[in-house]
């Protein structure tokens, strides 16, 4: 489980890096940020779930 708003590397970039290194890792994004484009970017980063 990752939050989008992480210090340093944001959660969506971290999700992509996790998928690239460990493809079998399933990632869930939990966030209070409902900015446009976050869901699409999450899907492109191979996130399995996205909860606002």
Order of alpha helices (4+ residues) and beta strands (2+ residues): alpha-beta-alpha-beta
